[in-house]
Amino acid sequence: MIQEAFQSGTRELATEHLQGDFVIVGGGLAGVCAAITAARSGARTILVQDRPVLGGNASSEVRLWILGATSHMGNNNRWSREGAVMDEILVENMYKNKEGNAVIFDTILLDKVIQEPNIKLLLNTSVYDVTKKDDKNIESATAFNPQNSTKYVLEAPLFCDASGDGLVAFKAGASFRMGAETKEEFGELFAPDQNYGELLGHSMYFYSKSAGEPVKYIPPSYALDDIKQIPRYKLISKTDMGCRFWWFEYGGRTDTVHKTEEIKWELWKVIYGVWDHIKNSGEFEDVDDLTLEWVATVPGKRESRRFEGLYMMRQQDVIEQRTFEDAVAHGGWALDLHPADGIYSDQSGCTQWHSKGVYQIPYRSYVSKDIENLFLAGRIISATHVAFGSTRVMATCGSGGNAVGMAAALCAKDGLKPKDLLDKSRIKDLQNALNEIGQGIPGVAVDRAKNLISEANVSASSTLQLAEIPQGESWLNLQTAVAQLLPLKAEQAYKFQLKLKAEKDTTLEIQLRCAEMPSNYTPEVTLETQMIPLKAGEQEVSVAFKKTLPGDQYAFITLLSNDGVSVLESDHRYTGIVTVFNGENKAVSNTGKQSPPEGIGIDAFEFWIPKRRPEGKNLAMQISPALEVFDAQNLSNGIARPWLQPNAWVADLSDPSPTLTISWDEPKKLELLRLFLDTDYDHAMESTLMGHPENVMPFTLRNYQVFDLDGQLLFEQKGNYQTVNTWKFEEGFTTKGLVIKAEHPSALVPASIFEILIK
């Protein structure tokens, strides 16, 4: 029994003082990725989240799918999915939750965090104040958990604000912005005017289901009673739910920080009014059995404060794909702005303009220019309103979280401030540390000098020489133009042989295309065109191109549309090989071609996009000379995804036991072996609602063994599904070499490895 007598003064809350190396405020994807990365790199990390679950807008409380540079596989950013911990989370969710259950995704995030002994997780805990050591340094953050009625005082030399609204940075006095910059300030021609509005709003969603029997619906008093107040109400479908209603948006004309509760009520008004319309308007058939299963109780926020860092991203950085010496992450979502009137606007729900490829994000955009021990992460990073339209999406935020977490760990180890890492040697260390865990910074390779495999003799039992993509049984009609994306060598003329079927005598146009920027996958350069006469029926066709590529890069063997012609497909799939189509993906404003108005600083170009499996098969063809780009030397080139070339060792399918032998002239003391495998960086892996046909990517090396040169088994992996596999050797382990014996993922997909890191 607890009994306390009356006290004339006030009682004090139970208070816990926690100390760490790094405090992260905000448990969305940016905060989660930062925490896991920092903790694994040795930093004692405190992660504070004001909700009962992690994930922010990706959690079951909001249920927005995670997207980033892959952009629903609707743009030209091939193999662009974000890496490291962000990738690990998406791949884990695919394996355990390919159906896209948002509640299961909650458990995946929680599981990842609680498995890290260096993370102290505080859920249901809201930071509401900070104390400062001096004008430019935070000393502590104060938080309260109403569930356990406890106050927390959190102290650390380093802080990260990943809170969404920037509570810590705001309280600490950091410079911030809300709203849109003028065109003149940064020369951003896409900057919106007042009519369009300066802020993106909040969104809330609902789920419905069949109850198996008739269910009536009586709306609450606050439900919208006139559906025509929503100019786009005819877009409402009884089968849509969740974040397919992303355009249920409101609040862009008000204060998206302090008016969130009012915005929430307006969105509830919309949701219950829309459901009333679906159930009771008489305009929808077969809705009697439908009932509401779930309605969000907190809004998903898009935009509020943006804080000023040491560099502010802008439109030109995205569209022109500018490079930075301090690049630590990448983006690739469109510049995606929404009318401030949201659901009540008569304009399109969004205006999206894509770049021709991915872009780099500099470390400086994650470092506050005012508060010396404060990192910025998530949607509050240093970017203009226009650039924010791209950097704000969750997978991009997660990639930035990886960078911040690693930077914090390096700072904590050496007693540094965030800006100290901008020293040339230290930024290289940060970039390398990130790439060694799979970040995949575009254009930045793992440092070969820090990888013992670069000193080794590496041989393979076989190497794929791709002279033929074998014929299957299915035919692809060329109603939509298709291109086989292949890694070709510079100044080499190639010949291709395909099997075609024509309904009648006709002519097919076949082109050799490539991207103007070698690292892009936008085929705006047509090197050669051939007109191929076809007779009715099946026939083999040879196409010998005289033109060659100026450098090693991907080329597009392009069959233009002709709905009277079909091409034979293959069931075989290979790492770094894919077909793309000049098709549409309206989810990302792709109608086959981007045609911006003049004067907004955006490029016009065609979209060539993949199809999701089981579609999107390769074209059956013979290739002469064979593609010799899958050599074992790729294992030490520092690039762990397709980029200019496949950058992978790929075995020959006829090899019954693909084997790699790595040997040194002198014994080496080893600590770590890390394999970077192919989990199809081209797959968007949306986290919720959508669902996917596979839980393991078809290219992924699932089973392998690692031996020493004497045949002693060191490690064995069975049933792998993850991208990065890390093995640690016993202390003091010394050897002159390693042997890796692998199994092909399937009879149609050869074994492959992108990169091997040995330390």
Salt bridges, closest charged atoms under 4 A:
GLU4 OE1 - ARG11 NE 2.90
ASP21 OD1 - ARG44 NH2 3.10
GLU61 OE2 - ARG51 NH2 2.79
ASP87 OD1 - ARG81 NH2 2.70
GLU88 OE1 - ARG40 NH1 2.81
GLU88 OE2 - LYS112 NZ 2.67
GLU92 OE2 - LYS96 NZ 2.91
GLU92 OE1 - LYS112 NZ 3.50
GLU99 OE2 - LYS98 NZ 3.90
GLU116 OE2 - ARG40 NE 2.90
ASP129 OD1 - LYS171 NZ 3.37
ASP165 OD2 - LYS301 NZ 2.52
ASP165 OD1 - ARG379 NH2 3.29
GLU181 OE2 - ARG177 NH1 3.18
GLU181 OE2 - ARG306 NH1 3.15
GLU185 OE2 - ARG177 NH2 2.89
GLU249 OE1 - ARG302 NH1 3.40
GLU249 OE1 - HIS338 ND1 2.62
ASP255 OD2 - HIS258 ND1 2.84
GLU261 OE1 - LYS264 NZ 2.89
GLU262 OE2 - LYS259 NZ 3.98
GLU266 OE2 - LYS269 NZ 3.57
GLU283 OE1 - HIS277 NE2 3.91
GLU303 OE2 - ARG306 NE 3.64
GLU303 OE2 - HIS385 ND1 2.74
GLU308 OE2 - ARG177 NE 3.04
GLU308 OE1 - LYS369 NZ 3.75
ASP317 OD1 - ARG322 NH1 3.59
GLU320 OE1 - ARG322 NE 2.98
ASP326 OD2 - ARG364 NE 2.81
ASP336 OD1 - HIS338 NE2 3.11
ASP336 OD2 - ARG392 NH2 2.98
ASP341 OD1 - ARG253 NE 2.99
ASP370 OD1 - LYS369 NZ 3.25
GLU372 OE1 - LYS417 NZ 3.51
GLU372 OE2 - LYS419 NZ 3.95
ASP414 OD2 - ARG426 NH1 3.26
ASP429 OD1 - LYS450 NZ 2.96
GLU436 OE1 - LYS759 NZ 3.01
GLU455 OE1 - LYS668 NZ 2.94
GLU524 OE2 - LYS356 NZ 3.08
GLU538 OE1 - LYS499 NZ 3.59
ASP552 OD2 - LYS489 NZ 3.56
ASP571 OD1 - LYS617 NZ 2.88
GLU606 OE1 - ARG513 NH1 2.84
ASP680 OD2 - ARG613 NH1 2.84
ASP682 OD1 - ARG78 NE 2.98
GLU686 OE2 - HIS72 ND1 2.67
GLU686 OE2 - ARG612 NH2 2.61
GLU686 OE1 - HIS692 NE2 3.96
GLU694 OE2 - ARG613 NE 2.71
GLU716 OE2 - LYS718 NZ 3.99
